[in-house]
Structures are given as structure tokens and as C-alpha cells.
Amino acid sequence: MEEVRLFVERGGEVVYPIMLVIFLLWFYLFERIFYIFFIHPARRAQAIAEWTSRSERRSWHARQIHQDLVCALDFGLQSGFSTVRMLIVICPLLGLLGTVTGMIEVFDVMVQFGGGSPKPMAAGISKAILSTVAGMVGAISGLLAQYILLKVVDKEKQRCHTSLSFD
């Protein structure tokens, strides 16, 4: 825990919003995981039961009901990923903001003490690098998790479409 505190302290003020965005990102990712593995199977079973209990499945009306069932399942699986994508994009941008603010601090130190003393510049360089790392770690971990979840969603959508096929 001490390492995290030091990381945040050395990374500067921009690390706090990065941490907030990463928290929100993983909150949404865990919500999607919960939905896909715990809520969606019951909804899929309910949709399949509703479709198979129909005696007539060939009319225009039946096809509309079928399309509504499939779309509702697809929407449930896809929902929330636009927010995840947005949060993934924000992470490196906040890291870049931290880089810029850290470099501004380096230039301020250079103006005050001159370019010959690297020790006072180290704090600004540390802020620049650590905030960039924090933003990139958030983005990369989010991208990986999103990729895996979208693969699971694609397989589940295929499963739903074959389960709800016409006779």
C-alpha cells in the first residue's frame, strides 16, 4: 500500500483523475462480466422458452416477435461497451496531460535553477513519466479485458441466434 501512495505522490495531481477513470472502467467491465455470466443466461432461457412455446412461427407477426427477442438479447449483451471504450480512450489522454504538466514543471525548474542541475528537475520528470505510465496501464488493461469480453459476447450472440432459429 505504501508503494501505491508513493506512486500517486510522485505522479502528481493528474494521477487522481486517472485512478478514478480506471476505477470506473473496471467497474463497468465487472458489470459487463456479471451481466454476461449471471443475468444473460436467464434472459436467453426466457427468450428461448417464449419462442419455442409459440405454436405458429412463420407469419410476419411471428417473425417480428422473433426479431424483437433477438434484438433484446443483443442489446443486453452490447450495452455498456461504448462507455468502456470512452473510458479506455480517456486514460492515455489523462496520462498525456500529466506528461505535459510534468514537463512544464521541469521547464519552470530550468528557468529558476538553470539546466545544469538535474536533481531539481527530477520531480517534474517523475510526474511526467509516472502519469503516462498510469494512463497507459489503465488503457492497456481495459483494452485487453474489453477484447476478451467482446469475443465472449460474439460467441454468445451466435449461440442466441442459433437457439432462436426458425424451424
N, C-alpha and C positions, 0 to 999 in steps of 0.2 A: 504494500500500500504506500510505503514511503517513496518507492520508485515512481509511482503514478503522480504523487504530489510534486516531486522534483521535476518530472516531465512537464506537468502543467505550469509550474512556476517558471521553468526555463523557456517554455514555449511561448509565453506571453498571453495577452488577453484574448487573442483570437482562438486559442485552444478551447476556451469555454464554449463558444458557439459551435465549434467543430464537434466537441463532445456531445452537445445537445443534438446536433443533426445525426450523429452516429447512433445515439440512443433512440431517436425517433425512427431511423432507418431500420434498426434491428427490432424495434417494437412492431413496425409494420411487417417485417419479414416473419417474425414469430406469429403474428396474427394470421398471415397467409398460411403458414405451416399448420397452425391449429385448424383453420378452416378446411384446408385440403385433406387433412388426415382424420379429422374428427366430425366436422359438420357436413362436408360434401357427401361422404358415403351415405348418410341417412337421406339427404336430398335426392341423390341419384336413385336410391332404392324406392323412394316415394314416387319419383317420376316414372320409373320403370313399372311400378305397380299400377300407377294411373293409366299408363299406356297399354299395358297388357290386359287390364280389366275391360278395356273398350271392346265391344263386340264388332263394331264397324270401324275400319281403319283406312278405307280407300277414298272416301269422299273429300271434297275440298275442305269442308269443316274439320274433318279428322286430321288432314294434313296441316291445317293451321294450328290445331291443338298440339300436334307433334312438333311443329316448328317452335311454338311457344315453350314447350318443355325443354327442348334442346337449347334454345337461346337463354332461358333462365339458368340452366346449368352452366353454360359457357360464361355467362355474365358473372356468376358467382365465382367461377374459377379465375377469371381475368381481373376482377375488381381489385383495386389497391395497388396494382403494379405500376400505374402511372405515377403515383405518389412515391413509390420506391425508386423509380427512375429519376424523378426530380431530386430526391434526397441524395442519390448517388452522384448526380451532377454537381450538386452544391458543395459536397465535401472537398474536392480538389480546388474549387474556386475559393473557398474559405482558406484553404491551405496557401493558395497563391496570395490572398490578401495578407496572411501572416508573413509570407516571404517579403512582400513589399514593405510592410510596416517594420519588419526587422532590418531590412536594408536601409530604410530611412533612418533608423536609429544608428546604424553603422556610419552613415554619412554625417549625421549630427556629431557623432563622436570624433570623426575625422576632422570636422570643422573646428571643434573645440581643442583637440589634443594633437592634431596633425596625423598624417598617415604612418608615422614611424613607430607608433606604439600599438601593437596588436592586442594587448590584454584588454584595454577598454572596449575594443571593437568586438570582442568575443561574445559578449552578451547579445548584441544585435544579430550576429551571425547565427548564434544558437537559436534565437527566436525564429529567424528565417527558416532554418533547416528543420527544426522540430515541428513547427506549424505545417510545413509542407509534408513532412512525414505523416503527421496525424491525419491530414486531409487525404493523402494517398492511401493510407491503410484503411480508412473508412470506405473510400470509393472501391478499392480492390476487393475488400471482403464483401461489400454489398453486391458488387458485380458477380462475384463467384456464387454467392448464395442465390441471387436472382436468376442466374443462368441455370443452376440446378433445379430451382423451383419451377421455372418455365418449361424445362424438359419434363418434369413430373406433370405439370398442367397439360402439356400437349398429349402425353400418353393417356391422361385421364379423359381429355376431350375425345380422343379416338375411342376409348372404351365406352364413353357415354353414347357416342354416335352409333357404334355397333350394337349396343344394348337396346337402343331405342329405334332400331331399324324397322322398316316396313316388312310385313310378312311376305 
